[in-house]
Amino acid sequence: MINKKYEFYIFSFIVTMFMSFIISGILIVVNLGFVNKFLFIWLNAWWKAWIVAFPSVLFIIPFVKKVMAKFIKN
């Protein structure tokens, strides 16, 4: 099993994979439709989106947690 201290990173890794996969697919359909080589275009867009999404989430989530802590009562 994986150590609990890595939970945030693994969670972020998996969530960004699914999220970027879904969003890139939807955007390809909206902008191009179901064209020849659709799957190739989608996967090409997906890995590029994921490369941006994963590190972004690693920095954005802690920032959002700090901002939310100011607005949420304990």
N, C-alpha and C positions, 0 to 999 in steps of 0.2 A: 504494500500500500504506500501511497504517497503521503508525506508529512503534511500535517494541517497548515503549517506555515506557508506552503505553496498554493493554498486554496485560491487566493485572489488571482494569482497568475494563471493558474489552470482555468479557472472560471472565465477570466478575461479572454484567454486564448480561444476557448470553445465558443463563447458568446459572439466574439467578433468574427469568427469563422462563419457561423450561421447567419449572422446579421449581414455581413458584407456579401455573402453568397445570395441571399434573398434579395437584397436591395439592388445589387448589380444586375441580377436576372430581370427584375422588374423594369429597371431603367433601360436595359437593352431592348426588351419587348416594347416599351413605350416609344423609344426613339427610333428603333429599326424595324420592329416587328419580328416575325419568325422568318429570318432570311437564311440563305445557304450558309453553312458553317456556323449556325447559331450557337451550338454548344462550344465550339472553339472560341468564338468571340466572347461568350459569357465567361468561360473559365479564364481567359486572358484578362478580362476586366476584373474578375473576382480576385485573383491573386494580387493584382495591383492595389485593389481597394483594401484587401486584408492587410497588406504590408503597411498601409497608412493607419488603418483602424486599430490594430493591436497596440502599437506603441502609444497612440493617441489616448486610448482608454486607460492605459497604465498611468498616464499623467492627469487625465481629466477626472477620473473617479475620486481620487483623494481630494482634489480641489473642490469638487461638487459636495463632497461630504463635509468639508470645512464650511462652505457657504451655507449648506442646509442646517448645520449645527447652530448657526446664528439665528435661524428662523424657527427652529423646533424647540418647544419647551421640554424640559426633562421632568 
